[in-house]
Amino acid sequence: MGLTQPPFATGQLDRDAATRSTPELLRDAWQNPAAKVLRLRGNEVPTVSDSAERMRLSWVPARGSFSPVVAERSVGVVYLGRIDSAPVFAATEQTWEGLSGVEGNVAGTDESWRHPFEIGSELSAVECEAIAVASALLHWHEAEEFSPRDGEATVPELGGWGRREARGGELFPRTDPAVIVLIEHDGKVLLGSNALWETGRFSLLAGFVEAGESLEQTVLREVYEEAGVRLDHVTFVASQPWPFPRSLMVGFRAQLKAGSDPEDLRPDTEEISELRWFSREELRQPAPGIRLPMPLSIARWMIDRWVAEESNGV
């Protein structure tokens, strides 16, 4: 995509917080002739090809009455915001069929349901962002139908951006922060292969933030736990929402600590099957059997930017 920010994080979706917090504005947005709905089937989204054979999302027009709640506590339609001033909403496929009475493919289209990982590089930046928001919100609602405090049912509000407990308490979508780090030494970067992955697949080292821990502390701890190495010069690069289901990937860049032996790698064998240093040329043209992260990930975005620095004279 050649983005200056990671996929899912370009900020092109207008989240329009004023509308989500006002029931009258929500109803007006739903009744806007340009209003449309994105359906999700688990993590899959409906797609169609345009006249240039480019993949795009298949939206359906809003119809009937705006339904923020169905089946007493389940979320109905959530408000994502606006794309080019048009109100955009999302719902699970099952919920939408129940609300609209329309089953299967939309009349006149040849839809295919695809995982964003398969086709994300073909979609526009704002389409990817809409998928991220819709997926994060709808997955969160599935897990928060009951209060974690008293076990009582909760109901959606704020256009799908919150839930309220029976006793009045408010709940908001949860995001789990994780760090991911590009480690440099002598013109190479350190990549690891997760023990659960197929042989030959490599990515940057990453891990979730623990309670009472800063992001920078997490970088140092996770890298030492997974690779047995110490770092210097830890700097923030960019962040990316990863809504599968609800993480925030926070990207950092770091140097191997001065005086450290780059070959003294001690992988945590429960998590890491292999650690390897790669040059820019080895990442620009990976050897047969070497697989890099998927294009939609911040890991790939960071690797591609690092590889491009050489040709840019950085």
ROTINU-141669 format. One record per atom (N, C-alpha, C, O): residue in one letter; x, y, z. Coordinates in steps of 0.05 Angstrom, whole numbers. Each point is the difference from the previous one (the first is absolute). Example, Ala and Ser with C-alpha at 12.3 -4.5 7.8 and 13.67 -1.06 7.14 Angstrom:
2
   resn        x        y        z
      A      264     -114      156
      A      -18       24        0
      A       18       24        0
      A       21        0       13
      S      -28       21      -27
      S       16       24        1
      S      -15       22       14
      S       10       22        4
END
This chain:
314
   resn        x        y        z
      M       16      -24        0
      M      -16       24        0
      M       17       25        0
      M      -10       22       -8
      G       36      -23       17
      G       17       23        0
      G      -10       22       20
      G        2       23       -6
      L      -13      -32       29
      L      -12       19       19
      L       21       12       18
      L       19      -13        7
      T      -23       39        0
      T       17       13       20
      T       -6       -9       28
      T       16        4       18
      Q      -40      -16      -14
      Q       -7      -12       25
      Q       -7      -30       -5
      Q       -7       -7      -22
      P        8      -10       43
      P       -6      -28       -4
      P      -29       -4      -10
      P      -17       17        6
      P       11      -39      -20
      P      -27       -6       -7
      P      -18        0       25
      P        9       -7       22
      F      -34       14      -26
      F      -21        3       22
      F        4       25       16
      F      -17        7       17
      A       39        9      -22
      A        6       22       18
      A        3       26      -14
      A       15       18       10
      T      -27      -14      -33
      T        4       24      -16
      T      -17       24        9
      T        6       23       -7
      G      -27      -28       23
      G      -16       22       10
      G      -19       12      -20
      G       -9       23        4
      Q        3      -37      -26
      Q      -17       11      -21
      Q      -29       -3        7
      Q      -17       15      -12
      L        9      -32       30
      L      -28       -3        8
      L       -6       22       20
      L       13        3       21
      D      -35       12      -27
      D       -9       20       19
      D      -18      -14       21
      D      -22       -9       -6
      R       32        7       30
      R      -14      -15       21
      R      -25       14       11
      R      -17      -12       13
      D       15       38      -18
      D      -25       15        5
      D      -12       -6       28
      D      -22      -10        2
      A       37       16       19
      A       -8       -6       27
      A      -26       15        8
      A      -16       -9       16
      A       11       33      -28
      A      -24       15        7
      A      -25      -15       -8
      A      -20        1       15
      T       20      -14      -38
      T      -24      -15       -8
      T       -5      -24       17
      T      -23       -5        7
      R       44      -10        0
      R       -4      -25       15
      R      -12        5       28
      R      -13      -18       11
      S       17       41        0
      S       -9        6       27
      S      -28       13        1
      S      -10        6       21
      T       -2       -2      -44
      T      -26       13       -1
      T      -20      -17      -16
      T        3       -2      -24
      P      -23       -9       38
      P      -19      -18      -14
      P      -13       13      -25
      P       -4      -14      -20
      E       -4       39       22
      E      -13       13      -23
      E       19        2      -24
      E       -8       -4      -22
      L       33       10       28
      L       20        2      -22
      L        5      -28      -12
      L        5       -2      -24
      L       -5      -18       41
      L        3      -28      -10
      L      -22       -7      -19
      L        4      -12      -22
      R      -29       18       30
      R      -23       -6      -18
      R        2       16      -26
      R       -6      -11      -21
      D       14       36       23
      D        3       16      -25
      D       22      -12      -18
      D       -4       -1      -24
      A       26       -8       36
      A       21      -12      -16
      A      -10      -25      -14
      A        7       -5      -23
      W      -22      -11       37
      W      -11      -25      -11
      W      -19        6      -23
      W        0      -16      -20
      Q      -15       37       21
      Q      -19        7      -20
      Q       13       15      -24
      Q      -14        6      -19
      N       39        1       22
      N       14       14      -22
      N        0      -19      -25
      N        7      -23        3
      P      -15       33      -26
      P        0      -17      -24
      P       26      -13       -7
      P        1      -21      -13
      A       21       33       23
      A       27      -11       -6
      A        9      -20       21
      A       22      -12       -3
      A      -37        8       24
      A        8      -18       22
      A        3      -29      -10
      A      -16       -9      -16
      K       37       -5       25
      K        5      -27       -8
      K       10      -17       23
      K       10       11       20
      V      -12      -37      -24
      V        7      -19       22
      V       21      -21      -10
      V       -2      -10      -22
      L       21        5       39
      L       20      -21       -5
      L       -7      -24       17
      L       -3        2       24
      R       -1      -25      -37
      R       -6      -24       14
      R       25      -16        6
      R       18       -1      -17
      L      -17      -13       40
      L       22      -17        6
      L      -10      -28        6
      L      -20       -4       13
      R       35      -16      -23
      R       -6      -28        6
      R       25      -10       15
      R       19      -10      -12
      G      -20       11       39
      G       24       -6       15
      G       21       21       -6
      G       -5       24        4
      N       28      -32      -15
      N       20       19       -9
      N       -1        6      -29
      N       16       16      -11
      E      -34      -29       -4
      E       -2        4      -29
      E      -18       23       -7
      E      -18        8       15
      V       25        5      -38
      V      -16       22      -10
      V       -8       -6      -28
      V       13      -14      -15
      P      -36       26        6
      P       -9       -4      -28
      P       14       18      -19
      P        4       24        5
      T        5      -35      -28
      T       15       16      -19
      T      -12       -4      -28
      T      -12      -21       -6
      V       16       40      -11
      V       -6       -2      -29
      V       23       12      -15
      V       16       15       11
      S      -15      -20      -37
      S       20       12      -17
      S      -12       23      -16
      S      -23       -3      -10
      D       37       25        8
      D      -10       22      -16
      D        7       -4      -30
      D       11      -21       -7
      S      -17       41       -9
      S        5       -2      -29
      S       29       -4       -7
      S        6      -10      -22
      A       12       18       39
      A       28       -3       -5
      A       11      -26       14
      A       24       -3        2
      E      -43      -14        7
      E        8      -25       13
      E       14        5       26
      E       15      -18       10
      R      -18       42        2
      R       11        5       26
      R      -20       -9       21
      R      -24        5       -2
      M       33      -18       23
      M      -17       -9       22
      M       -9       24       17
      M       16       17        6
      R      -42      -17        1
      R      -10       20       18
      R      -21      -12       18
      R      -10      -22       -6
      L        4       35       28
      L      -20      -10       18
      L      -28        2      -12
      L       -6       18      -16
      S      -11      -37       23
      S      -28        1       -9
      S      -17       11       22
      S       -6      -14       20
      W       -2       39      -23
      W      -18       13       20
      W      -29       -4       -8
      W       -5       -4      -24
      V      -13        5       43
      V      -29       -1       -6
      V      -12       26       10
      V        9       10       21
      P      -30       -1      -34
      P      -13       25       10
      P      -15       -5       26
      P      -11      -21        5
      A       12       42       13
      A      -16       -2       25
      A      -29       -2       -8
      A      -10       14      -18
      R       -5      -30       34
      R      -29       -2       -6
      R      -15       -4       27
      R       12       -8       20
      G      -37       14      -20
      G      -17       -3       24
      G        8       20       21
      G        9       22       -6
      S      -14      -29       31
      S        7       17       23
      S       27       -7       11
      S        8      -23        0
      F        5       44       11
      F       26       -5       13
      F       -4      -18       24
      F      -17        7       17
      S       31      -29      -15
      S       -4      -19       22
      S       27       -5       15
      S       15      -17       -8
      P      -10       33       29
      P       25       -3       15
      P        0      -25       18
      P       21       -9        8
      V      -45       -2       -2
      V       -2      -23       18
      V      -18      -20      -13
      V      -22        7      -10
      V       29      -33       11
      V      -17      -22       -8
      V        1      -21       22
      V       20       -2       15
      A      -41      -14      -13
      A       -1      -23       19
      A        8       10       28
      A       15      -13       14
      E      -27       35       -6
      E        2       11       27
      E       28       12        7
      E        1       24        8
      R       20      -39      -12
      R       27       10        8
      R       20        0      -22
      R       22       12        2
      S      -27      -27      -24
      S       20       -1      -22
      S        0       25      -16
      S      -21       13       -4
      V       44       -6       -6
      V        3       24      -17
      V      -13       -6      -27
      V        3      -21      -11
      G      -16       42        0
      G      -11       -2      -26
      G       19       12      -20
      G       19      -13      -10
      V      -23       38        3
      V       17       15      -19
      V       18       19       16
      V      -10       14       18
      V       35      -13      -25
      V       18       19       13
      V        8       22      -20
      V        1       -5      -24
      Y        3       29       35
      Y        7       23      -17
      Y       30        2       -1
      Y       13        4       20
      L       -2       -5      -44
      L       29        2       -4
      L       10       28       -3
      L       21        8       10
      G      -38        9      -23
      G        8       28       -5
      G       -8        8      -28
      G      -22       -7      -10
      R       40       21       -4
      R       -7        9      -27
      R       24       -4      -19
      R       23        5        8
      I      -29      -13      -33
      I       19       -1      -21
      I       -9       18      -22
      I      -22       -3      -11
      D       38       24        5
      D       -8       20      -20
      D      -28       11        7
      D      -17        4      -18
      S       13        2       43
      S      -24       12       12
      S      -24      -19        2
      S      -20        6       12
      A       22      -30      -24
      A      -22      -19        1
      A        1      -16       26
      A       21      -10        7
      P      -43        8        8
      P        0      -16       24
      P        4      -30       -6
      P      -12      -10      -19
      V       29       -3       35
      V        5      -28       -4
      V       -4      -15       26
      V        8        9       22
      F      -20      -33      -24
      F       -8      -16       23
      F       11      -29       -5
      F       10       -6      -22
      A      -12      -10       43
      A        8      -28       -3
      A      -18      -18       17
      A      -11        9       20
      A        9      -34      -29
      A      -16      -20       15
      A       10      -28       -8
      A       12       -3      -21
      T      -16      -16       38
      T        6      -27       -8
      T      -19       -9      -23
      T      -22       11       -1
      E       30      -29      -15
      E      -17       -9      -22
      E      -26      -11       11
      E      -21        6      -11
      Q       22      -22       32
      Q      -25      -11       11
      Q      -19       21       10
      Q      -24       -1       -5
      T       35       21       20
      T      -16       21       10
      T      -13       16      -23
      T      -23        7        1
      W       39       -1      -22
      W      -10       16      -22
      W      -23      -14      -14
      W      -20       12       -8
      E       24      -38        3
      E      -22      -15      -13
      E      -25        0       16
      E      -22        2      -11
      G       24       -3       38
      G      -24        2       17
      G      -13       27       -1
      G      -24        2        1
      L       40       19       -2
      L      -11       27        0
      L      -11        8      -27
      L      -21       13       -2
      S       34      -22      -20
      S       -7        9      -27
      S      -19      -19      -14
      S      -13        8      -19
      G       14      -33       27
      G      -16      -20      -14
      G       13       -9      -26
      G      -13      -14      -16
      V       38       22       11
      V       14       -8      -24
      V       21      -21        7
      V       17        5       17
      E      -18      -28      -31
      E       19      -21        5
      E       18       -4      -24
      E       -7        5      -22
      G       32      -14       29
      G       19       -7      -22
      G       11       24      -14
      G       -1       22       11
      N       10      -25      -35
      N       13       21      -16
      N      -20       22       -6
      N      -24       -4       -3
      V       34       28        1
      V      -16       23       -7
      V       -8       -2      -29
      V       17       -7      -17
      A      -41       12       11
      A      -10       -2      -28
      A       17       16      -18
      A        6       24        5
      G        2      -36      -28
      G       15       15      -20
      G       30        0        4
      G       14       13      -15
      T       -4      -26       36
      T       29        0        4
      T       10      -29        2
      T      -15      -19        6
      D       40       16      -11
      D       13      -26        1
      D       19        1       24
      D       25        3       -4
      E      -35       -6       27
      E       16        4       25
      E       16      -25        5
      E       -7      -23       -6
      S       30       27       19
      S       16      -22       12
      S        8        9       27
      S        9       23        4
      W      -10      -41       15
      W        7        6       28
      W       30       -7        3
      W        7      -23       -5
      R        9       42       14
      R       29       -4        2
      R       10       10       27
      R      -11       19       11
      H       32      -31       -1
      H       13       11       23
      H       17       24       -8
      H       12       -1      -21
      P      -12       22       37
      P       16       24       -7
      P       30       -7       -6
      P       12       14      -16
      F       -1      -34       29
      F       28       -7       -5
      F        4       -8      -29
      F       22        4      -11
      E      -42      -15       -2
      E        2       -9      -28
      E        0       23      -20
      E       14       -1      -20
      I      -31       21       26
      I       -5       20      -20
      I        6       29        9
      I       -5       19      -14
      G       15      -16       38
      G        4       26       12
      G       18       18      -17
      G       -4       25       -1
      S       24      -36      -12
      S       18       16      -16
      S      -13       12      -25
      S       10       18      -12
      E      -33      -29        5
      E      -15       10      -24
      E      -20       21        8
      E       -9       16      -17
      L        1      -14       42
      L      -20       19        9
      L       12       27        5
      L       24        3        4
      S      -41       18       -4
      S       10       26        6
      S        6        3       30
      S       -9      -17       16
      A       24       37       -9
      A        8        4       28
      A      -25        4       18
      A       -1      -10       22
      V      -18       25      -32
      V      -24        6       17
      V      -17      -25        2
      V      -14       -4       21
      E       13      -14      -41
      E      -14      -25        2
      E       12      -18       21
      E      -14      -12       16
      C       41       11      -15
      C       14      -15       20
      C       -6       11       28
      C       -4      -16       19
      E        3       42      -16
      E       -6       12       26
      E      -29       -7        9
      E       -5       -5       23
      A      -13        6      -42
      A      -28       -7        7
      A       -2      -29        9
      A      -15       -5       19
      I       30      -13      -32
      I        0      -28        9
      I       11       -2       29
      I      -11      -14       16
      A       32       29      -11
      A       13       -1       27
      A      -20        9       22
      A       -2      -13       20
      V      -11       35      -25
      V      -19       10       20
      V      -24      -18        3
      V       -8       -6       22
      A       -3       -4      -44
      A      -23      -17        1
      A        7      -26       14
      A      -16      -10       17
      S       38       -2      -24
      S        8      -25       13
      S        5        3       30
      S       -9      -16       16
      A       23       37       -9
      A        6        5       28
      A      -26        4       16
      A       -3      -12       22
      L      -15       28      -32
      L      -25        5       15
      L      -18      -25        2
      L      -10       -6       21
      L        6       -7      -43
      L      -18      -23        0
      L       11      -23       17
      L      -16      -14       13
      H       42        9      -14
      H       11      -21       17
      H       -2        7       29
      H       -4      -17       17
      W        8       43      -11
      W       -2        9       28
      W      -28       -5       11
      W       -4       -9       22
      H      -17       16      -38
      H      -27       -4        9
      H       -7      -29        6
      H      -14       -6       18
      E       25      -12      -35
      E       -4      -28        5
      E       10       -9       27
      E      -12      -19       12
      A       33       32       -2
      A       12       -9       25
      A      -10       16       24
      A        7       -7       23
      E      -23       27      -27
      E       -8       18       22
      E      -30        1        5
      E      -11       20        9
      E       -3      -41      -16
      E      -29        0        4
      E       -8        0       30
      E      -22        6        7
      F       41      -14        9
      F       -5       -1       29
      F       22       15       15
      F       23        1       -9
      S      -31       12       31
      S       19       17       15
      S       21      -17       13
      S       -6      -20       12
      P       32       28      -14
      P       21      -14       14
      P       -1        5       30
      P       14      -14       16
      R      -30       34       -7
      R       -2        6       28
      R      -21      -15       15
      R        5      -10       22
      D      -29        7      -34
      D      -22      -13       14
      D      -13      -22      -16
      D      -19      -13       10
      G       27        9      -35
      G      -11      -22      -16
      G      -27        7      -12
      G      -12      -17      -14
      E        1       41       19
      E      -25        8      -11
      E        3        7      -30
      E       22        7       -9
      A      -44       -8       -5
      A        0        6      -29
      A        7       30       -4
      A       -8       17       16
      T       23      -11      -38
      T        6       27       -8
      T      -14        5      -26
      T       -6      -18      -15
      V        2       44        8
      V      -13        7      -25
      V       18       20      -16
      V       13       16       13
      P      -13      -18      -39
      P       16       18      -17
      P      -11       29        2
      P      -23        4        4
      E       42       15       -7
      E       -8       28       -2
      E       22       15      -16
      E       19      -12       -9
      L      -23       38        6
      L       19       17      -14
      L        6      -11      -28
      L       23        1      -10
      G      -44      -10       -4
      G        3       -9      -27
      G       18      -24       -3
      G       12       -5      -21
      G       -9      -11       43
      G       17      -23        0
      G       27        4       12
      G       16      -19        1
      W      -10       43        9
      W       26        6       11
      W        1       -3       30
      W       20        8       13
      G      -40      -19       -1
      G       -1       -5       28
      G      -22      -18        8
      G      -17       -7      -17
      R       16       -2       42
      R      -21      -16       11
      R       -5       10       28
      R       17       12       13
      R      -42      -16       -4
      R       -7       10       27
      R      -10      -24       17
      R      -16      -17       -9
      E       25       17       34
      E       -8      -21       19
      E      -27        6       11
      E      -10       23       -1
      A       -3      -43       13
      A      -27        4       12
      A        1       21       22
      A      -20       15        4
      R       42      -12       10
      R        2       19       22
      R       11       27      -10
      R        6       17       17
      G       -2      -14      -43
      G        8       26      -11
      G       29        3       -7
      G        8       19      -13
      G        9      -39       20
      G       28        1       -7
      G        4       -1      -30
      G      -15      -13      -15
      E       36       27        5
      E        6        1      -28
      E       24      -18       -7
      E       19       -2       16
      L      -21      -12      -39
      L       22      -16      -10
      L        8       10      -27
      L      -18        8      -16
      F       43       -8       10
      F       10        9      -26
      F       18      -21      -12
      F       12      -16       14
      P       -9       17      -41
      P       16      -21      -13
      P       28       -1       11
      P       14       20        5
      R       -5      -45       -1
      R       26       -5       11
      R       21       -5      -22
      R       -6      -13      -20
      T       30       23       24
      T       22       -4      -18
      T       24      -10       16
      T        7       11       20
      D        5      -33      -30
      D       23      -12       14
      D       25       10      -14
      D        5       -7      -23
      P       13       23       37
      P       24       10      -13
      P       22      -22       -2
      P        3      -16       19
      A       11       16      -41
      A       22      -18       -4
      A       22       15      -15
      A       -6       18      -16
      V       31      -24       22
      V       22       13      -14
      V       11      -19      -21
      V       -2      -24        1
      I       14       36      -22
      I       14      -14      -21
      I       24       16       -7
      I       -1       24       -3
      V       25      -38        0
      V       25       15       -1
      V       18       -9      -22
      V        4      -24       -4
      L        6       43      -11
      L       20       -5      -21
      L       27        5       12
      L        7       22        7
      I        9      -44       -4
      I       26        1       13
      I       22        0      -21
      I        1      -18      -17
      E       16       38       18
      E       21        4      -20
      E       28       -6       12
      E        5        4       23
      H       13      -14      -41
      H       28       -2        7
      H       16       -4      -25
      H       -4      -19      -15
      D       23       37       10
      D       19       -3      -22
      D      -14       -5      -27
      D        7      -18      -15
      G      -28       33        9
      G      -14       -2      -26
      G      -18      -24       -2
      G       -8       -7      -23
      K        0       -5       45
      K      -18      -22       -1
      K      -22        3       22
      K        4       16       19
      V      -26      -30      -23
      V      -21        0       20
      V       -5      -29       10
      V        4      -19      -15
      L      -13       18       40
      L       -5      -26       12
      L      -29       -8       -3
      L      -18       15        9
      L       13      -38      -21
      L      -27      -10       -3
      L       -2      -27       13
      L       19      -15        2
      G      -43        8        7
      G       -5      -25       13
      G      -22      -15      -13
      G      -18       11      -12
      S       18      -38       16
      S      -21      -17      -10
      S      -15      -12       24
      S       13      -13       17
      N      -39       19      -15
      N      -15      -10       23
      N       -2      -30       -2
      N       -2      -12      -21
      A        2       -1       45
      A       -1      -29        1
      A      -25      -11      -12
      A       -1      -24       -7
      L      -21       40        6
      L      -25      -10      -11
      L       -2        4      -30
      L      -19      -10      -13
      W       38       24        0
      W       -2        6      -28
      W       13      -22      -16
      W       15      -17       10
      E      -21       17      -36
      E       14      -19      -18
      E       29        8       -3
      E        7       23        3
      T       10      -42      -10
      T       28        5       -3
      T        5       20      -22
      T      -12        0      -21
      G       30       19       27
      G        8       21      -19
      G      -15       26        2
      G        6       19      -15
      R      -26      -17       32
      R      -14       25        3
      R       12       16       22
      R        3      -10       23
      F        6       35      -29
      F       14       17       19
      F      -14       27        3
      F      -13        9      -18
      S       16        3       42
      S      -12       26        5
      S       17       14       22
      S       18      -12       11
      L      -26       37       -5
      L       12       14       22
      L       -9      -12       27
      L      -21      -13        1
      L       37       17       19
      L       -7      -10       27
      L      -21       18       12
      L        0       24       -4
      A      -19      -36       19
      A      -22       15       11
      A      -10      -13       25
      A        6      -23        6
      G      -22       38       10
      G      -12      -11       24
      G      -19       20       13
      G        2       24       -5
      F      -19      -35       22
      F      -20       17       13
      F       11       14       25
      F       18      -10       13
      V      -28       34       -8
      V        7       16       23
      V      -11      -12       25
      V      -24       -7        1
      E       40        5       20
      E       -9      -11       25
      E      -10       23       18
      E        5       23       -4
      A      -19      -31       26
      A      -11       20       18
      A       22       16       13
      A       21      -10        8
      G      -25       36       -7
      G       19       18       13
      G       26        4      -16
      G       21        6       12
      E      -21      -11      -38
      E       24        1      -16
      E       -3       21      -22
      E      -21        2      -12
      S       43       13        8
      S        0       19      -23
      S        5      -15      -26
      S        9      -23        1
      L      -14       36      -23
      L        4      -12      -26
      L       30       -6       -4
      L        7      -21      -11
      E       10       40       19
      E       29       -4       -4
      E       10      -23       18
      E       17      -15       -9
      Q      -28       13       33
      Q        8      -23       17
      Q       -8      -26      -13
      Q       14      -20        2
      T      -38       19      -15
      T       -9      -24      -13
      T       19       -8      -22
      T        6      -23       -4
      V        3       43      -12
      V       19       -6      -21
      V       25      -14       11
      V        8      -21      -11
      L        4       32       32
      L       24      -11       11
      L       -5      -28       11
      L       16      -19       -4
      R      -38       16       19
      R       -6      -26       12
      R       -6      -21      -20
      R       11      -22        1
      E      -29       28      -20
      E       -8      -20      -19
      E       23      -10      -18
      E        3      -24       -5
      V       14       43       -4
      V       22       -8      -17
      V       20      -17       16
      V       11      -20      -11
      Y       -6       27       36
      Y       18      -17       16
      Y      -12      -28        5
      Y       14      -20       -1
      E      -40       19        7
      E      -13      -25        5
      E        0      -18      -25
      E        3      -24        1
      E       -8       36      -24
      E       -3      -15      -25
      E       26       -6      -14
      E        2      -20      -14
      A       18       38       17
      A       25       -3      -15
      A       25        0       17
      A       21       -7      -10
      G      -24       15       35
      G       24        0       17
      G       19       22       -5
      G       24       -2        7
      V      -33       24      -20
      V       18       22       -6
      V       -9       26       13
      V      -24        3        6
      R       43       15       -1
      R       -6       27       11
      R        0       21      -21
      R       14       -4      -21
      L      -28       26       25
      L       -4       20      -20
      L        9       28       10
      L        0        5       24
      D        6       12      -43
      D        5       29        4
      D      -18       16      -19
      D      -10      -11      -19
      H        7       37       26
      H      -13       19      -19
      H      -27       -9       -9
      H       -5       -2      -24
      V      -13       -4       43
      V      -27       -8       -7
      V      -17       25       -7
      V       -2       18       17
      T       -8      -17      -41
      T      -15       24       -9
      T      -27       -9      -13
      T       -1      -20      -13
      F      -19       36       18
      F      -27       -5      -11
      F        0        6      -30
      F       12       19       -9
      V      -26      -36       -6
      V       -2        3      -29
      V      -29        7       -8
      V       -5       22      -12
      A      -14      -39       17
      A      -28        4       -7
      A      -16      -21       14
      A       10      -20       11
      S      -37       23      -12
      S      -18      -20       12
      S      -21       -8      -20
      S       -6       14      -19
      Q       -6      -37       24
      Q      -20      -11      -18
      Q      -21      -15       15
      Q        6      -18       16
      P      -32       25      -19
      P      -21      -17       11
      P        0      -27      -13
      P        3       -2      -25
      W       -5      -19       40
      W       -1      -27      -11
      W      -25      -13       10
      W        1      -14       21
      P      -23       17      -35
      P      -27       -7       11
      P       -6      -30       -3
      P      -23       -7       -7
      F       42      -11       11
      F       -5      -28       -3
      F        8      -15       25
      F       18      -16       -1
      P      -31       21       25
      P      -25       16        1
      P        3       28       10
      P      -16       17       -9
      R       36      -10       26
      R       -1       27       11
      R       27       10       12
      R        2        9       22
      S       19      -12      -38
      S       26        9        9
      S        8       27      -12
      S      -10        8      -20
      L       29        5       33
      L       13       23      -11
      L       30       -6       -1
      L       13       -3       21
      M       -2        1      -45
      M       28       -6       -4
      M       16       26        0
      M       -5       18      -16
      V       24      -16       34
      V       16       24        3
      V       28       -6       -9
      V       15      -15       12
      G       -7       27      -35
      G       25       -6      -13
      G       24       16       11
      G       -3       25        4
      F       25      -38        1
      F       24       13       10
      F       24       -9      -18
      F       -1      -21      -14
      R       22       36       16
      R       25       -6      -13
      R       22        1       22
      R       -1       17       17
      A       20      -36      -19
      A       21        0       21
      A       26      -11      -12
      A        0      -13      -21
      Q       22       18       35
      Q       26      -11       -8
      Q        8      -21       20
      Q       -7        1       23
      L       22      -21      -33
      L       12      -19       18
      L       19       15       18
      L       15       17       -8
      K      -16      -24       34
      K       16       14       20
      K       30       -1       -7
      K       10      -21       -8
      A        3       43       10
      A       29        2       -6
      A       16      -21       14
      A       -4       -4       24
      G       22      -10      -38
      G       16      -20       12
      G      -12      -28        0
      G       13      -19        8
      S      -38       17      -16
      S      -14      -26        0
      S        9      -16      -24
      S        6       11      -22
      D       -5      -38       25
      D        6      -18      -22
      D      -25       -6      -16
      D      -19      -12       12
      P       17       21      -37
      P      -25       -5      -15
      P       -7      -29       -5
      P      -22       -7       -6
      E       42      -11        9
      E       -5      -28       -3
      E       -8      -14       26
      E       -7      -24        0
      D        9       38       22
      D       -8      -11       26
      D      -30        3        4
      D       -9       16       16
      L       -6      -32      -32
      L      -29        1        1
      L      -10      -24       16
      L        9      -23       -5
      R      -28       28       23
      R      -11      -22       16
      R      -30        1       -2
      R      -14       12       17
      P        2      -25      -38
      P      -29        1       -3
      P      -15      -15       22
      P        9      -21        9
      D      -31       33       -2
      D      -19      -13       19
      D      -14      -22      -17
      D      -17        6      -16
      T       25      -31       20
      T       -9      -22      -17
      T      -30       -5        2
      T      -11      -13      -18
      E       -2       22       39
      E      -29       -3        1
      E      -14       18      -19
      E      -23       -6       -9
      E       35       29        2
      E      -12       19      -18
      E       14        3      -27
      E      -12        5      -20
      I       39       -7       21
      I       16        6      -24
      I       15      -25       -9
      I       15      -12       15
      S      -19        5      -40
      S       14      -24      -11
      S       26        7      -13
      S       18      -17       -1
      E      -15       42       -8
      E       25        8      -13
      E        3       30        0
      E      -19       15       -2
      L       44       -6        5
      L        7       28       -1
      L       21        4      -22
      L       18      -17       -2
      R      -20       38      -14
      R       19        3      -21
      R        3       30       -7
      R      -19       15       -1
      W       44       -7       -5
      W        5       27      -10
      W       -2        1      -30
      W        9      -18      -14
      F      -23       39        4
      F       -4        2      -29
      F       10       27      -10
      F       -4       21       13
      S       18      -21      -35
      S        9       25      -13
      S      -23       11      -17
      S      -21      -12       -3
      R       24       37       -6
      R      -20       12      -17
      R       -4      -16      -26
      R      -22       -4       -9
      E       44       -5       -3
      E       -2      -16      -24
      E      -15      -26        4
      E      -16       -8      -17
      E       20       -4       40
      E      -14      -26        6
      E      -29        5        5
      E      -16      -19       -4
      L        8       43       12
      L      -29        6        3
      L      -12       11      -25
      L      -24       -3       -5
      R       40       16      -11
      R      -10       10      -26
      R       -6      -23      -19
      R      -20        1      -14
      Q       36      -22       15
      Q       -4      -23      -17
      Q        3      -25       17
      Q       21      -13        0
      P      -42        6       16
      P        3      -23       18
      P        7      -26      -14
      P      -10       -5      -22
      A       26      -10       34
      A        8      -26      -11
      A      -25      -19       -1
      A      -18        4       16
      P       19      -24      -33
      P      -23      -19       -1
      P       -5      -12       28
      P       19       -8       14
      G      -44        7       -7
      G       -7      -11       26
      G       -2       20       22
      G      -10       -6       22
      I       19       31      -26
      I       -2       22       20
      I      -25       16       -5
      I       -4       10      -22
      R      -13       -8       42
      R      -25       15       -2
      R        1       24       20
      R        6       -4       23
      L      -13       27      -33
      L       -1       24       17
      L      -28        6        9
      L      -19      -13      -10
      P       15       32       28
      P      -27        6       10
      P      -19        9      -22
      P        9       10      -21
      M      -35      -13       25
      M      -20        8      -19
      M        0       30       -5
      M        7       15       18
      P      -14       -6      -42
      P        1       29       -6
      P      -16       18       18
      P        7       23        4
      L      -29      -33        8
      L      -16       17       17
      L       12        5       28
      L      -10       17       14
      S       31      -32       -6
      S       10        2       27
      S       20       23        3
      S       13        8      -19
      I      -11        3       43
      I       19       20        6
      I       29      -11       -2
      I       19       14       -6
      A      -17      -41       11
      A       26      -13       -2
      A       11        3      -28
      A       23        8       -4
      R      -40      -14      -16
      R        9        2      -28
      R        5       30       -8
      R       19        6      -14
      W      -36       11       24
      W        3       29       -6
      W       27       10       11
      W       13       15      -14
      M       -6      -23       38
      M       26        8       12
      M       24      -12      -15
      M       20       13       -5
      I      -23      -38       -2
      I       22      -14      -15
      I        4       14      -28
      I       22        6       -8
      D      -44       -1       -6
      D        1       12      -26
      D       13       28        1
      D       16        8      -17
      R      -23        7       38
      R       11       27        3
      R       30       -2        5
      R       16       16      -10
      W       -8      -35       27
      W       29       -4        6
      W       15       -8      -25
      W       22       11       -5
      V      -33      -29      -11
      V       13       -8      -24
      V        3       24      -19
      V       21        3      -14
      A      -41       14       12
      A        0       22      -18
      A       19       22        8
      A        8       17      -17
      E        1      -17       42
      E       18       22        9
      E       26        0      -15
      E       12       21       -5
      E       -2      -45       -2
      E       26       -2      -14
      E       -1       15      -27
      E       18       16       -6
      S      -39      -20       -9
      S       -3       13      -26
      S       -6       30        3
      S        5       15      -19
      N      -16       -8       42
      N       -6       29        5
      N       24       15       12
      N       -2       24        5
      G       23      -39        0
      G       24       13       11
      G       -2        6       30
      G       14       17       10
      V      -31      -31        4
      V       -3        4       29
      V       22      -16       14
      V        1        1       25
END
